[in-house]
Amino acid sequence: MKSINPEDFKVVNKIELSKLPTNLDIGASDDKKEDKLEDVIDKLSDLQDTMYAHNRYGVLICLQGMDTSGKDSLIREVFKDFNSRGVVVHSFKTPNSTELEHDYLWRHYLALPEKGKFAVFNRTHYENVLVTRVHPEYILNENLPEIEDVSSITPVFWENRMDQIKNFEKHITQNGTIVLKFFLHMSKEEQRERLLRRLEEKKHNWKFSVGDLKERERWDDYMHYYEEAINKTSTSYAPWFVIPADDKEMCRYIVGKIIWEEMQKHTDIKMPEMDEKIEKNIELYKEMLTKE
């Protein structure tokens, strides 16, 4: 089985999504990949316990990808052994009326992880420079100054929004939030097969939406805007990772391994030491409890 190097998936130079693989063969069976993932899951679970006690960092995991790219199942598998108090998942859908009364980042600020915890964004603040670029009419719902119609939304508007997102991420990382962003890179053919399964397998019927087909027609537009957003916003403090996603088991393992490896860079995350006074009198306290 070939080893996985997280750096191979990190976006540090300009990328072209059409030239990046959507599948990765490392010479391992599904069972072997699941075993490797389980090892990583155990390590991440222990790490989260340590983080909770350390209480200095929060971790924000951002997942983006086309419909059926495997975001939900990845979250279910990678974070399944976490203490339930240590991870919160947020699925961002169309902004509601209250959210639209605030700026577009407001609801994302509210969902940031507390210190010692993980937050997973299933679709993220990047929807505001992805789906809104494919459907710019959605911007009109934000009731922004000087935006009267779609023609008012200029290229400068999108450049400013990218800068705002980078500033948002820089601000939260400087205040103790570790940000890791993953694009689940799936082929159009793999999406077709997964949509067909939703129609063919009764237990998955509920997942199918006619809207998925409409958005699929805009596949090339989405790939263009994903590529632009990733290139413009992958930074040293909030990097993007492009993950081959045609093989769900492989995708989960790569994401889990990257999270683990990236967290190892924060060498200050350790269990706090026992208070000196308590440690000095530990035998006394044990005796007091024993004699109760």
Backbone bond lengths (Angstrom), bond angles and torsions (degrees), N, CA, C in turn:
res aa  C-N    CA-C-N  psi(-1)  N-CA   C-N-CA  omega(-1)  CA-C   N-CA-C  phi
1 M - - - 1.467 - - 1.522 109.67 -
2 K 1.330 116.43 126.05 1.456 121.08 -180.00 1.527 110.03 -70.59
3 S 1.324 115.56 146.98 1.461 119.82 179.20 1.527 110.22 -79.85
4 I 1.320 114.96 157.02 1.465 122.06 179.64 1.516 108.68 -106.19
5 N 1.319 116.63 125.39 1.463 121.70 176.01 1.526 108.15 -107.97
6 P 1.341 117.85 109.34 1.466 120.68 -177.87 1.526 113.95 -53.51
7 E 1.337 116.84 -30.32 1.459 119.85 -178.22 1.527 111.61 -64.04
8 D 1.332 117.07 -23.10 1.469 120.21 -179.83 1.528 112.10 -67.51
9 F 1.323 116.94 -18.64 1.457 120.72 -176.02 1.535 112.55 -106.43
10 K 1.321 116.09 -8.57 1.467 120.52 -178.11 1.526 110.56 -77.32
11 V 1.317 115.80 137.85 1.459 120.84 179.38 1.532 108.78 -89.16
12 V 1.318 115.52 105.33 1.465 121.14 179.08 1.527 111.23 -116.73
13 N 1.327 116.52 -17.45 1.457 122.95 174.74 1.522 108.43 -129.74
14 K 1.296 116.13 169.70 1.465 120.25 -179.31 1.522 110.26 -60.74
15 I 1.318 115.77 133.91 1.471 120.71 -178.73 1.529 110.97 -116.35
16 E 1.334 114.96 158.13 1.466 122.58 169.48 1.521 106.46 -121.47
17 L 1.312 116.13 113.99 1.455 120.02 -175.24 1.528 112.28 -58.54
18 S 1.314 117.03 -33.78 1.467 119.81 -178.57 1.522 112.33 -65.37
19 K 1.330 116.98 -17.48 1.458 120.83 -179.09 1.526 112.63 -101.39
20 L 1.330 116.75 -0.95 1.462 120.68 -179.90 1.527 109.54 -99.37
21 P 1.339 117.46 141.86 1.465 120.35 -176.34 1.527 112.75 -69.56
22 T 1.317 115.19 146.52 1.471 120.67 173.00 1.522 110.83 -102.38
23 N 1.325 116.18 -1.79 1.462 121.50 178.44 1.519 108.39 -140.99
24 L 1.323 116.25 146.80 1.459 120.95 -178.99 1.519 109.02 -138.03
25 D 1.324 115.70 120.65 1.469 121.01 179.62 1.528 108.50 -102.80
26 I 1.320 116.27 114.75 1.468 119.84 179.65 1.533 111.32 -109.21
27 G 1.338 114.32 14.32 1.460 118.19 177.15 1.509 113.93 70.80
28 A 1.341 116.75 39.89 1.470 120.67 -178.86 1.516 109.74 -133.51
29 S 1.317 115.97 145.10 1.462 121.11 175.93 1.531 109.19 -74.13
30 D 1.335 115.48 165.70 1.467 119.09 176.75 1.523 110.89 -59.55
31 D 1.332 116.55 -38.25 1.468 120.09 179.33 1.523 110.64 -62.59
32 K 1.330 116.53 -41.90 1.466 120.33 180.00 1.523 110.64 -65.27
33 K 1.342 116.40 -41.09 1.465 120.07 178.82 1.530 110.25 -64.26
34 E 1.316 115.97 -39.36 1.468 119.33 178.51 1.529 110.99 -66.06
35 D 1.330 116.74 -37.87 1.469 120.32 177.18 1.524 110.95 -62.82
36 K 1.320 115.04 -43.31 1.473 119.45 179.90 1.532 110.51 -65.14
37 L 1.331 115.62 -39.47 1.463 119.47 177.92 1.515 110.57 -64.35
38 E 1.322 117.60 -41.46 1.466 120.73 179.71 1.526 110.74 -59.84
39 D 1.332 117.03 -39.11 1.468 120.69 177.29 1.528 110.54 -60.83
40 V 1.328 115.64 -43.82 1.464 120.17 -179.40 1.526 110.38 -67.14
41 I 1.349 116.21 -41.40 1.465 120.78 179.92 1.527 110.68 -59.17
42 D 1.331 116.70 -42.75 1.468 120.60 178.62 1.527 110.73 -60.52
43 K 1.326 116.08 -43.63 1.465 120.32 -179.58 1.531 111.07 -64.95
44 L 1.334 116.12 -42.22 1.464 119.73 -179.69 1.524 111.34 -66.17
45 S 1.320 116.36 -37.10 1.462 120.26 178.71 1.532 110.58 -62.63
46 D 1.333 116.09 -45.10 1.467 120.21 177.68 1.527 110.72 -64.23
47 L 1.319 115.73 -39.74 1.464 120.21 179.57 1.519 110.75 -61.67
48 Q 1.333 116.46 -41.75 1.451 119.43 -178.77 1.533 111.02 -64.12
49 D 1.326 117.41 -36.99 1.468 120.68 175.84 1.530 110.12 -60.90
50 T 1.336 115.18 -43.31 1.465 119.81 178.84 1.520 110.45 -64.39
51 M 1.345 115.92 -43.15 1.470 120.30 178.56 1.524 111.44 -59.12
52 Y 1.332 115.75 -40.52 1.462 120.32 -178.01 1.531 110.18 -62.54
53 A 1.326 116.12 -40.96 1.469 120.53 179.40 1.528 110.51 -72.63
54 H 1.328 116.65 -38.13 1.470 121.91 -179.35 1.521 111.35 -66.60
55 N 1.345 115.99 -42.68 1.465 123.35 170.57 1.530 113.86 59.71
56 R 1.331 117.00 40.89 1.466 120.46 177.65 1.525 113.02 -119.60
57 Y 1.327 117.32 -26.77 1.463 121.78 -176.84 1.527 111.18 -122.96
58 G 1.329 114.19 148.92 1.453 121.33 162.49 1.518 106.71 -113.28
59 V 1.323 117.07 158.26 1.457 120.76 179.60 1.523 109.07 -123.90
60 L 1.329 115.80 127.03 1.459 121.58 177.61 1.528 109.17 -110.07
61 I 1.317 115.79 116.82 1.460 122.32 176.87 1.529 107.71 -103.60
62 C 1.320 116.42 119.27 1.462 121.83 -178.89 1.525 109.80 -106.35
63 L 1.318 116.48 125.21 1.462 121.97 179.93 1.522 110.30 -117.49
64 Q 1.311 115.57 123.02 1.455 121.87 175.45 1.515 109.14 -127.40
65 G 1.312 116.27 152.54 1.452 121.34 177.83 1.512 109.64 169.74
66 M 1.306 115.80 161.45 1.459 120.33 178.32 1.527 110.35 -66.46
67 D 1.323 116.12 164.49 1.461 120.47 176.84 1.514 109.59 -54.30
68 T 1.319 116.78 137.90 1.476 127.50 179.83 1.526 112.87 76.37
69 S 1.333 118.97 10.30 1.472 119.67 -177.20 1.527 112.98 -73.53
70 G 1.342 117.99 -9.16 1.464 120.37 173.72 1.508 115.42 102.54
71 K 1.321 117.73 20.24 1.466 121.04 -177.90 1.529 111.59 -63.18
72 D 1.340 116.64 -47.62 1.469 120.35 -176.87 1.522 111.94 -62.00
73 S 1.323 116.56 -47.29 1.468 119.40 -177.63 1.527 110.82 -69.64
74 L 1.317 117.45 -31.58 1.469 119.97 176.33 1.525 110.12 -63.34
75 I 1.311 116.12 -45.00 1.470 120.05 179.33 1.527 109.93 -61.77
76 R 1.312 115.88 -44.77 1.472 120.44 -179.12 1.522 111.82 -59.21
77 E 1.318 117.28 -41.78 1.462 120.96 -174.51 1.532 112.65 -83.47
78 V 1.319 117.91 -47.00 1.467 120.40 -173.56 1.528 111.91 -68.22
79 F 1.327 117.39 -33.52 1.467 120.25 -173.77 1.530 113.13 -108.08
80 K 1.328 117.16 14.46 1.463 120.26 -172.62 1.526 113.91 -67.18
81 D 1.333 118.58 -26.74 1.463 120.58 -177.75 1.530 113.30 -97.07
82 F 1.330 116.74 4.58 1.456 119.78 177.26 1.523 109.81 -69.08
83 N 1.320 115.65 146.10 1.457 119.39 168.71 1.530 107.47 -57.25
84 S 1.314 117.33 132.35 1.469 120.47 -175.07 1.521 112.45 -59.22
85 R 1.331 117.38 -24.61 1.464 119.85 179.17 1.532 111.15 -81.07
86 G 1.328 116.31 -7.22 1.459 119.47 -172.89 1.503 115.92 -102.38
87 V 1.353 118.56 -3.38 1.460 120.48 -179.98 1.526 109.47 -145.25
88 V 1.319 115.42 135.82 1.467 122.07 178.85 1.521 107.78 -128.45
89 V 1.328 115.95 132.37 1.464 121.40 -179.69 1.529 109.25 -106.98
90 H 1.333 115.04 132.62 1.466 120.40 177.54 1.524 108.36 -121.34
91 S 1.334 116.29 123.86 1.463 121.01 175.73 1.521 107.93 -106.01
92 F 1.315 115.59 110.57 1.462 120.32 -175.16 1.526 110.30 -88.88
93 K 1.309 114.67 115.54 1.460 121.15 178.38 1.526 108.96 -105.33
94 T 1.309 117.75 -166.16 1.461 121.48 178.84 1.525 109.61 -54.95
95 P 1.341 118.84 130.34 1.466 120.97 -178.82 1.524 111.86 -56.16
96 N 1.346 115.84 137.28 1.458 118.99 177.69 1.530 110.06 -85.25
97 S 1.320 116.76 -179.76 1.467 121.02 -174.33 1.531 112.18 -62.33
98 T 1.340 116.77 -37.62 1.468 119.42 178.68 1.521 110.92 -67.12
99 E 1.323 116.28 -44.04 1.468 120.43 -179.80 1.519 111.77 -63.40
100 L 1.318 116.64 -34.29 1.463 120.15 -179.76 1.527 112.60 -72.59
101 E 1.323 117.50 -13.19 1.462 120.70 175.17 1.532 111.87 -81.07
102 H 1.322 116.75 -1.66 1.462 122.82 178.27 1.524 109.22 -122.64
103 D 1.335 116.03 172.66 1.455 118.09 175.75 1.526 109.59 -68.50
104 Y 1.326 115.86 161.91 1.470 120.58 -170.24 1.519 114.34 -65.72
105 L 1.334 117.89 -19.34 1.461 119.97 179.41 1.527 113.09 -89.65
106 W 1.316 116.78 -10.56 1.470 120.89 -173.69 1.522 112.25 -55.35
107 R 1.328 117.14 -48.68 1.463 119.27 -175.89 1.525 111.74 -67.69
108 H 1.320 116.73 -23.48 1.459 120.35 178.40 1.530 110.83 -78.27
109 Y 1.327 116.58 -36.69 1.465 119.36 173.41 1.531 110.42 -58.33
110 L 1.329 116.24 -43.14 1.474 120.35 -177.52 1.519 112.26 -62.44
111 A 1.333 116.41 -25.78 1.468 120.57 -174.33 1.528 112.98 -98.61
112 L 1.313 118.15 5.28 1.465 120.24 -179.34 1.532 110.65 -63.28
113 P 1.325 116.76 149.50 1.471 119.66 -176.71 1.528 112.74 -70.37
114 E 1.314 115.13 144.22 1.458 120.06 170.43 1.531 108.46 -70.43
115 K 1.315 116.26 161.83 1.463 120.02 176.16 1.535 109.24 -59.26
116 G 1.312 115.86 136.16 1.449 121.11 179.87 1.515 114.30 87.60
117 K 1.336 117.00 1.34 1.464 119.82 -175.54 1.531 111.72 -127.43
118 F 1.321 114.53 161.69 1.457 123.24 172.57 1.525 108.74 -102.23
119 A 1.324 116.20 141.76 1.463 121.55 166.44 1.520 107.03 -122.26
120 V 1.316 116.01 137.81 1.456 121.03 177.30 1.521 107.84 -115.86
121 F 1.329 116.12 121.04 1.456 120.97 175.57 1.526 108.28 -95.36
122 N 1.328 115.91 111.94 1.462 122.93 175.89 1.527 106.77 -91.71
123 R 1.308 116.01 99.24 1.466 125.40 -158.69 1.524 105.99 70.78
124 T 1.303 116.09 145.55 1.457 119.29 -164.20 1.520 111.43 -138.94
125 H 1.336 114.36 -168.01 1.460 120.53 174.65 1.529 111.82 -61.56
126 Y 1.326 117.39 -14.37 1.466 119.98 178.74 1.524 112.65 -73.73
127 E 1.325 117.78 -14.64 1.464 118.89 173.33 1.526 110.56 -56.81
128 N 1.344 115.42 -25.62 1.459 120.74 -177.33 1.529 113.54 -76.78
129 V 1.337 116.84 -5.56 1.468 119.90 172.10 1.531 110.03 -129.11
130 L 1.326 116.30 17.11 1.469 121.11 178.64 1.527 110.11 -121.71
131 V 1.334 116.68 -75.32 1.456 118.87 -179.00 1.524 110.82 -63.81
132 T 1.326 117.51 -31.73 1.469 119.62 179.48 1.527 112.13 -73.53
133 R 1.320 117.59 -19.85 1.461 119.49 175.63 1.521 110.37 -82.14
134 V 1.324 115.86 -34.72 1.465 119.43 175.20 1.532 109.53 -71.00
135 H 1.347 115.51 -35.56 1.465 121.59 179.78 1.534 108.99 -125.74
136 P 1.312 118.45 73.52 1.476 120.79 -175.05 1.519 113.91 -60.53
137 E 1.329 117.49 -19.44 1.464 119.61 178.05 1.524 111.87 -61.28
138 Y 1.352 117.79 -22.07 1.462 120.52 178.26 1.533 111.66 -64.16
139 I 1.321 116.00 -28.57 1.475 120.14 180.00 1.530 110.63 -61.15
140 L 1.311 117.03 -30.49 1.466 120.12 -177.82 1.520 111.21 -62.27
141 N 1.345 117.49 -25.38 1.476 120.83 178.31 1.523 112.18 -67.43
142 E 1.328 117.08 -17.69 1.465 120.27 -179.56 1.532 112.25 -79.83
143 N 1.338 116.29 -11.20 1.468 120.76 176.14 1.534 111.73 53.95
144 L 1.316 115.20 51.55 1.463 121.22 -175.64 1.535 111.86 -84.74
145 P 1.334 116.99 147.13 1.465 119.86 175.21 1.533 110.57 -58.26
146 E 1.311 116.01 138.72 1.462 124.24 174.67 1.529 114.21 69.80
147 I 1.342 117.51 3.40 1.466 120.07 174.26 1.529 107.53 -107.13
148 E 1.315 115.29 95.82 1.466 120.72 -176.40 1.523 112.18 -94.81
149 D 1.319 115.80 -30.60 1.457 120.56 -179.43 1.524 108.16 -155.37
150 V 1.327 116.86 177.31 1.468 120.99 -175.91 1.519 111.63 -60.54
151 S 1.314 116.86 -33.48 1.464 119.71 -179.09 1.533 112.48 -65.27
152 S 1.337 116.88 -17.66 1.475 121.02 178.51 1.526 112.05 -77.96
153 I 1.331 116.90 -13.14 1.463 121.15 -176.25 1.528 108.71 -88.51
154 T 1.302 116.09 98.28 1.462 122.48 -173.44 1.532 110.91 -93.57
155 P 1.328 118.19 167.91 1.466 120.73 173.67 1.526 112.66 -55.48
156 V 1.320 116.86 -32.75 1.472 120.49 178.73 1.522 110.63 -63.72
157 F 1.322 116.71 -34.96 1.472 120.71 177.32 1.522 110.00 -57.21
158 W 1.338 116.92 -46.48 1.463 120.47 -177.97 1.522 111.54 -70.65
159 E 1.325 117.58 -35.68 1.465 120.52 176.08 1.521 110.16 -62.01
160 N 1.327 116.05 -43.71 1.469 120.15 179.04 1.522 111.01 -63.19
161 R 1.319 116.14 -39.97 1.459 119.53 -178.86 1.531 111.04 -66.44
162 M 1.317 117.37 -38.06 1.473 120.60 175.48 1.525 110.06 -61.29
163 D 1.342 116.22 -43.61 1.464 120.18 179.34 1.524 110.87 -63.76
164 Q 1.329 116.62 -39.23 1.465 120.61 178.82 1.529 110.68 -62.24
165 I 1.318 116.30 -40.82 1.470 120.64 179.23 1.519 110.21 -65.36
166 K 1.331 117.14 -42.72 1.472 119.70 177.81 1.525 110.86 -63.63
167 N 1.316 116.84 -38.93 1.468 120.15 178.37 1.522 110.97 -66.34
168 F 1.329 116.58 -39.31 1.471 121.85 175.93 1.527 110.07 -58.43
169 E 1.319 116.73 -47.93 1.454 120.92 -178.47 1.528 111.50 -68.51
170 K 1.318 116.44 -37.15 1.469 118.75 177.97 1.522 110.64 -65.07
171 H 1.319 115.71 -42.16 1.470 120.60 -179.93 1.526 111.30 -60.42
172 I 1.337 116.34 -47.96 1.465 117.67 -175.40 1.528 111.61 -72.63
173 T 1.340 118.43 -31.36 1.463 119.25 177.96 1.523 110.58 -69.99
174 Q 1.320 117.05 -35.18 1.475 120.26 178.16 1.523 111.66 -69.38
175 N 1.331 115.99 -14.52 1.464 120.16 179.86 1.532 112.33 -112.69
176 G 1.336 115.90 24.53 1.458 119.35 167.87 1.517 117.38 99.96
177 T 1.345 117.89 9.76 1.466 119.76 176.51 1.524 109.19 -102.82
178 I 1.311 116.31 122.91 1.468 122.33 175.97 1.521 107.43 -86.83
179 V 1.337 117.09 124.59 1.459 121.82 -174.74 1.529 110.32 -114.10
180 L 1.336 115.87 124.37 1.469 122.34 175.63 1.524 107.74 -129.32
181 K 1.340 116.05 128.11 1.465 121.20 -173.17 1.530 109.90 -119.11
182 F 1.323 116.20 131.46 1.459 121.74 -175.74 1.526 110.64 -124.56
183 F 1.325 115.61 126.92 1.456 121.01 171.09 1.523 107.44 -103.83
184 L 1.339 116.80 118.12 1.451 121.76 179.71 1.530 107.95 -84.28
185 H 1.329 115.07 103.10 1.463 123.02 -169.31 1.529 110.06 -89.56
186 M 1.332 115.28 100.94 1.456 122.63 -176.04 1.530 109.62 -111.51
187 S 1.320 116.18 147.38 1.458 120.13 177.26 1.531 110.32 -78.61
188 K 1.317 115.79 156.12 1.463 120.42 178.50 1.524 110.64 -64.34
189 E 1.318 117.16 -35.43 1.462 121.18 178.88 1.528 111.08 -66.13
190 E 1.340 116.77 -40.57 1.463 119.79 178.23 1.522 110.35 -64.25
191 Q 1.334 117.32 -38.58 1.463 119.06 177.05 1.525 110.90 -62.89
192 R 1.328 116.96 -40.56 1.471 120.53 178.41 1.527 110.74 -58.15
193 E 1.323 116.16 -44.37 1.465 120.00 -179.26 1.527 111.41 -66.26
194 R 1.320 116.97 -38.02 1.469 119.83 -179.70 1.528 111.01 -70.44
195 L 1.326 117.37 -37.30 1.463 119.96 176.50 1.527 110.57 -65.69
196 L 1.322 116.49 -38.71 1.464 119.90 176.54 1.528 111.39 -62.20
197 R 1.347 116.25 -39.96 1.471 119.48 178.55 1.521 111.03 -62.03
198 R 1.324 116.44 -36.25 1.459 119.68 178.77 1.527 111.12 -63.21
199 L 1.316 115.97 -30.50 1.461 120.09 179.25 1.529 112.00 -83.92
200 E 1.319 115.56 -32.50 1.461 120.36 -174.03 1.526 113.91 -86.47
201 E 1.331 116.94 -30.65 1.462 120.52 -177.33 1.530 109.39 -101.77
202 K 1.316 115.45 117.13 1.463 120.64 -171.98 1.529 112.93 -55.62
203 K 1.344 116.11 -38.60 1.467 118.88 -176.50 1.525 112.32 -67.64
204 H 1.354 116.31 -14.95 1.456 120.21 179.43 1.520 113.24 -107.27
205 N 1.334 116.63 1.04 1.470 119.83 -176.93 1.528 112.47 -56.23
206 W 1.321 115.05 -37.95 1.466 119.24 -174.73 1.529 112.37 -62.91
207 K 1.326 116.60 -21.56 1.471 120.55 -178.56 1.524 112.75 -77.45
208 F 1.337 116.25 -19.21 1.461 118.33 -173.86 1.526 111.58 -77.07
209 S 1.335 114.51 138.81 1.462 121.17 176.47 1.524 108.63 -136.21
210 V 1.321 115.80 137.59 1.467 119.60 176.46 1.525 109.67 -59.82
211 G 1.327 115.88 -29.16 1.456 120.17 178.34 1.524 112.51 -60.11
212 D 1.358 116.37 -29.73 1.463 120.04 178.10 1.530 110.32 -60.46
213 L 1.320 116.85 -38.91 1.463 121.00 -179.79 1.524 111.12 -69.53
214 K 1.335 115.85 -38.23 1.462 119.38 178.95 1.524 111.00 -65.01
215 E 1.333 115.91 -41.98 1.465 118.89 178.94 1.519 111.22 -70.25
216 R 1.321 116.59 -31.11 1.464 120.62 178.41 1.536 111.00 -61.58
217 E 1.322 116.42 -31.69 1.464 120.31 178.07 1.533 111.56 -63.72
218 R 1.318 115.87 -21.24 1.470 120.26 -179.70 1.534 111.54 -102.12
219 W 1.323 116.39 22.78 1.469 122.16 -176.08 1.525 112.18 -49.97
220 D 1.325 117.72 -49.82 1.464 121.01 -176.64 1.525 111.53 -62.75
221 D 1.329 116.25 -38.03 1.467 119.73 177.18 1.519 110.67 -63.52
222 Y 1.328 115.69 -45.10 1.466 118.97 179.20 1.525 111.07 -61.30
223 M 1.319 118.01 -43.85 1.470 120.50 179.75 1.526 110.66 -61.51
224 H 1.329 116.42 -39.58 1.463 119.97 178.87 1.527 111.00 -62.37
225 Y 1.322 116.41 -46.05 1.466 119.73 -176.87 1.526 112.18 -74.62
226 Y 1.326 117.40 -33.49 1.463 119.48 173.16 1.526 109.98 -60.71
227 E 1.316 115.60 -48.38 1.459 120.43 -178.57 1.522 111.04 -58.62
228 E 1.324 116.36 -44.53 1.464 119.92 -179.97 1.528 111.47 -64.73
229 A 1.336 116.89 -44.97 1.464 120.56 -179.05 1.519 111.27 -63.53
230 I 1.319 116.94 -43.55 1.465 120.74 -179.64 1.526 110.40 -63.45
231 N 1.320 116.72 -45.03 1.468 120.09 -179.06 1.524 112.33 -64.61
232 K 1.312 116.61 -36.02 1.466 119.95 -176.31 1.521 113.92 -82.96
233 T 1.339 117.31 -18.40 1.473 118.48 -171.79 1.525 114.33 -124.99
234 S 1.326 118.36 8.85 1.468 118.92 174.23 1.513 107.78 -84.22
235 T 1.322 116.57 115.14 1.458 122.60 -174.65 1.523 109.92 -126.32
236 S 1.310 115.48 168.80 1.469 119.45 178.50 1.523 111.27 -64.35
237 Y 1.336 117.10 -30.91 1.466 120.24 -177.02 1.533 112.32 -90.49
238 A 1.329 117.80 -18.45 1.480 120.63 178.58 1.528 107.97 -145.66
239 P 1.338 116.71 74.31 1.473 119.89 -173.92 1.523 113.84 -75.57
240 W 1.320 114.32 151.96 1.456 122.04 169.39 1.525 109.26 -94.86
241 F 1.323 116.14 146.16 1.455 123.53 171.69 1.534 106.92 -126.08
242 V 1.327 116.50 128.11 1.466 120.86 177.35 1.523 107.71 -98.57
243 I 1.335 115.87 116.06 1.467 122.10 -171.04 1.528 111.09 -109.94
244 P 1.335 118.94 122.58 1.466 120.48 173.75 1.534 109.36 -57.21
245 A 1.341 117.46 125.50 1.466 119.66 -169.26 1.520 114.13 -122.22
246 D 1.328 118.62 7.14 1.467 119.19 178.11 1.530 111.57 -66.74
247 D 1.328 116.08 -31.50 1.469 122.44 176.90 1.528 107.22 -103.67
248 K 1.330 116.44 106.52 1.463 120.41 -173.49 1.528 112.49 -62.71
249 E 1.343 117.24 -41.72 1.463 120.09 -179.20 1.533 110.49 -62.23
250 M 1.331 115.31 -42.87 1.463 119.76 -179.92 1.518 110.85 -65.36
251 C 1.320 115.17 -42.41 1.466 121.10 -179.97 1.528 111.01 -58.98
252 R 1.321 116.81 -46.05 1.474 120.71 -179.08 1.518 110.99 -62.76
253 Y 1.321 115.80 -42.81 1.465 119.64 -179.77 1.523 111.04 -63.21
254 I 1.321 117.66 -43.96 1.472 120.78 -179.06 1.521 110.21 -62.73
255 V 1.332 116.47 -46.19 1.472 119.47 -179.30 1.526 110.41 -62.11
256 G 1.332 116.92 -46.34 1.467 120.20 179.47 1.519 111.66 -59.65
257 K 1.314 116.35 -44.11 1.468 120.48 -179.14 1.528 111.19 -64.85
258 I 1.337 116.50 -40.95 1.467 119.61 179.17 1.522 110.72 -63.01
259 I 1.337 116.52 -44.23 1.474 118.88 179.14 1.532 109.82 -58.80
260 W 1.329 116.03 -46.58 1.462 120.33 -179.79 1.526 111.22 -60.55
261 E 1.332 117.10 -48.52 1.467 120.79 -177.36 1.527 111.38 -64.80
262 E 1.312 117.07 -40.98 1.467 120.01 -179.99 1.526 110.58 -65.89
263 M 1.323 116.88 -37.37 1.458 119.59 -179.89 1.520 111.88 -68.86
264 Q 1.330 117.79 -24.91 1.462 120.46 178.51 1.521 112.22 -67.45
265 K 1.322 116.96 -16.39 1.460 120.63 178.32 1.528 111.51 -72.45
266 H 1.314 116.48 -18.39 1.467 121.21 -179.53 1.534 107.93 -95.03
267 T 1.317 114.20 78.69 1.468 120.94 -172.16 1.522 113.41 -70.57
268 D 1.326 116.86 -11.22 1.469 119.09 179.79 1.527 112.57 -82.39
269 I 1.326 117.87 -7.36 1.466 119.97 179.65 1.524 108.78 -77.97
270 K 1.326 114.94 103.99 1.465 121.43 -177.86 1.517 109.76 -142.60
271 M 1.316 115.01 157.99 1.461 119.01 173.20 1.522 109.26 -62.16
272 P 1.319 118.31 134.14 1.466 119.89 178.07 1.524 110.96 -65.66
273 E 1.314 114.97 146.76 1.466 119.33 179.20 1.530 109.99 -78.39
274 M 1.313 115.01 151.90 1.459 120.02 179.00 1.528 110.23 -65.21
275 D 1.319 115.35 141.55 1.459 120.73 177.06 1.536 109.57 -54.43
276 E 1.325 116.71 137.31 1.479 121.81 -175.87 1.517 112.54 -56.52
277 K 1.324 115.92 -42.32 1.463 119.75 -177.64 1.526 110.94 -65.75
278 I 1.339 115.73 -40.06 1.467 119.41 178.82 1.519 110.01 -66.61
279 E 1.351 115.79 -45.12 1.461 119.88 -178.75 1.528 111.08 -61.02
280 K 1.331 115.73 -38.69 1.464 120.87 -178.38 1.527 111.70 -66.00
281 N 1.344 115.69 -30.59 1.470 119.51 -175.98 1.526 112.63 -112.06
282 I 1.310 115.80 22.05 1.462 119.28 -174.28 1.536 112.82 -60.26
283 E 1.323 116.84 -38.05 1.464 119.94 -180.00 1.523 110.83 -66.88
284 L 1.331 115.80 -36.68 1.455 120.89 178.22 1.530 110.29 -63.11
285 Y 1.344 116.37 -45.15 1.455 119.70 -178.71 1.532 111.15 -66.66
286 K 1.319 116.51 -36.77 1.470 120.32 177.56 1.527 110.22 -64.26
287 E 1.337 115.37 -40.40 1.461 120.03 179.38 1.521 111.20 -65.04
288 M 1.339 116.38 -40.69 1.461 120.57 179.53 1.528 110.82 -62.16
289 L 1.304 115.76 -42.22 1.467 119.65 -179.50 1.533 111.48 -70.59
290 T 1.337 116.02 -37.27 1.482 120.97 -179.52 1.520 110.75 -64.70
291 K 1.326 116.87 -35.39 1.474 121.04 -175.70 1.538 113.45 -82.96
292 E 1.305 117.49 -5.27 1.477 118.97 -179.63 1.533 112.04 -61.93
